[in-house]
Amino acid sequence: MGSETAGMPAPDPKHAVRATRSAGRKMRSQLLDGASRLFKERGLSGTSISDIAAAADAFPSQITYYFRTKEALFVEAACRDMLYLARATERAALNALTPRDYTHALAETVTATDTVAFFAEALTLTRRRQDLAPLVERTIERLHSEGARAYAGQVERHGWRTLRAPEESSRRFWAVAIGVIVEGFAMGRAAEEMCGELLRALGEQATATSGNDGMRLRLVGNRNRDTSASSDEETSS
């Protein structure tokens, strides 16, 4: 028995480290999933650490080990959900063929859930907990940068003429969306009402800045084709 054990290869320490990290990531994900659902249902003060542990099939000590405090878990859960929503929003708008359809898909997706309102609560919390602000700041920057990248891709793909730089458009969209949705939840508005208000708010800002009535973007594909046809006729003549 001893000789068989002696002949076995020694455990790979790197494999053990990878397994530990993988288990840690899985547990953090479970805690965030459970916390997100409970926080949205009951709010921060109405959710206890033991409630979250039970929902995630974990121990309360694991919450303090991975997140230190309930407030830190709240902010991280809200930030993660917001980034998930941003990706879902990009996917929903990916097949839009016109700027109007693109903006409508964005607005419809972000107003269909309570994720933005959840994130707004995290923003408010960081006013009292400045140690949690860096995570929120990083999340906002990712919203802006990834939104700008997705929008720039659509502009290039379809040949749209945008009145503003993609970075500016992305920042405006999220700023307006957060404001409209927070107000909507406070006033008890339905998702459809918030979507309509968001579209109106985005349109009004574009009109004020561009001087055009109600047009945030202009699809110029048809205009380009008309120009090309005219050029061909002039060349042939």
N, C-alpha and C positions, 0 to 999 in steps of 0.2 A: 504493500500500500504506500509506504514511504517512498519506495523507488519510483512508483508511478507518478506520485506528486512531484518528486524531484525532476522527473523527465519532462513534465509539462512546461510549455513556454511561459515566461513571466507575463503578467497582464500588461497590455500596452497603456501607459499612463496617458498618452494623447487621446486614446479612445475613451478612457474614463472621463477625461475633461470634456470631450465633445458630448458624451452622454449626459453629463451633469448640466452642461449649458443648454442642451436640447430640452431636458426636463424642466429647467428653470424658465425657458421661454414659453413652454407649454403652460406652466402654472401661472405665469404672469398674464398670458392671454386669457386663461380661464377666469382669473380674478377680474380682469378688465371687462370681460363679457358680462359676468354676473353683476359687477358694480354698475356698468352702464345701464343695464335694464332697471335695476333698483333705484338708481339715482333719478332716472327719468320718471319713474312711477311715483317716488316718494320724496324726492329732493334730498339735499345734503343732510339736513337736520333730522329728517325722518328715516334715515338709513343708518344702521349700526354696523360696526365692523363684523360682529358675529352674524348679522344677516347676510352680509356679502360673502363671508366664509362659507356659510351653509349653502348659498346659491352656487358657489364655485366648487363645492365638495372639497374644501380646504380647511385649514386651521386659522384662527385669528392671528396667530403669531406669524403666519406666512405673509399676511397683508403688511404687517409692520416691517417684516424682513425685506420685502420687495419694494414697498412704497413709503415706508416710515409713518405716514399719517393718512387719515381718511381724506383730508383736503388734497393732499398730493395725488392720491388715487383718483379723486373726483376730476381734477384738472387733466390728468393724463388720459382718463377715459374719454373726457369731452374732446380733447385734442385728437385722439385717435379716431373717434367717430366722425369728426369734422373732415379729416383727411380721407376717410372712406367715402364720405358723401361727395367730396370734391371729385374723386375718381369716378363715382357713379354718375355724377353730373356730366363729366367729360364724355363718358360712354353713351349717355342718353342723347347728347348733342352731336355725336360723331357722324351720323348719317344725314344730318340736316343739309338741304341743298341751297337754302337761301339764308341770308343773315337774319331775317325775321323768324324763320323756323328755328335757327340756332339759338337765338336769344330766348325764344319761347320754351325750348327744351330745357335750357338752363334754369329758367325761372320756375317751371313746373316741377322739376326735380328737387330743387332746394326747398321749396315750400311744402312738399308732400310729407315731410317728416318733422320731428321736433328736435333734430340734431343741432340746427343753428341756434335755437333757443337754449339748448343744453350748453353749447359752447359759449354763449353770451353770459351764462351764469358763471362759467369758469373765468371769463374776462373780469367780471365783477369781483370774484373772489381774490384775484391776484392784486387787487387794489389794497387789500389788507395783508396779503401774503406775497411780498415782493420776491421771496425766494422761489416762488413758483412761476414768476413772470417769464424767465427765459424760455421755458417750454412753450408757452403761449406765443411768444415772439417768433420762435422757430416755426411754429405751426402756421402763423399768419404769413410768414415769408414764403413757406412752401405753397400755401394757397395761391399767393400772387404769382410766384414763378411758374408753377405747374399750369395755372390758368392761362398765363401769358403764352406759354409754350403751346398749349392746346389750341388757343385762339389763333396764334400766328400760323400754325399748321393748317387750320381751316381756311384762313385768308389766302395762303399760298396755293392750297389745293384747288380752291374754287375761283381764284382770281378776283376776290372781293376787294373793294377799295375802302379801307377803314379810315375814319376821320381822326383816329387817335392811335398812338402806339399801343401794341398789345399789352405792355406792362401797365399802362394807364387804364386801359379798358378793364383789365383783370382786377386791379385795385378798386376801381369804381364799382364794379359789379358786386364784389364781396362786401364793400362798405354799405352800399345801398341795400343789399339783401339782408344783412344783419339788422340794420335799422328797421326795415319794413317787417321782418319776421318777428322781432322782439315786440314791436308795437302791435302786430297782429295777434300774438299770443296774449298780450296784456288786455286787448280789447275783445278777445274771444272770437276772432274772425276765423272763418273756414279757410282751408288751403286754397280753394279757388279764388277767394277774395284777395288773399295775400299775393297769389300769383298775378292777378290782374293789377294790383297796386304796384307790384314790383316792375311789371312791364311798363306801366304808366310813368313810374318814377325814372326809369332808365331812359324812356323816350323823351321826357321833359328835359332831362339833363343834356341829352344829345342835341335837342332843338336849341337850347339856350347857348350851347357852345358853338354849334356848327352853323346856326342860322337857317337850317333846313327844317321843314315842318314834319316832325314825327319820324324822321329817318336817322337811325343811329349809324347804319352802315348802308352802302349801296352796292348791289350786285352789278358788276360791269361786264359780265360775260357777253350778254347780248349786244351791248354797246361796242365791245371790242370786235365782235363778229361783223357788225355793221360797218365799222371802220375798215376792217380787213377787206370786206367786199367792195367798198368804195375804192380802196387802194388798188385792188385787182382790176377794177373797171378802168381806173385812170391809167394803169400800166398797160392794159391791153389796147387802149385807144391811142 
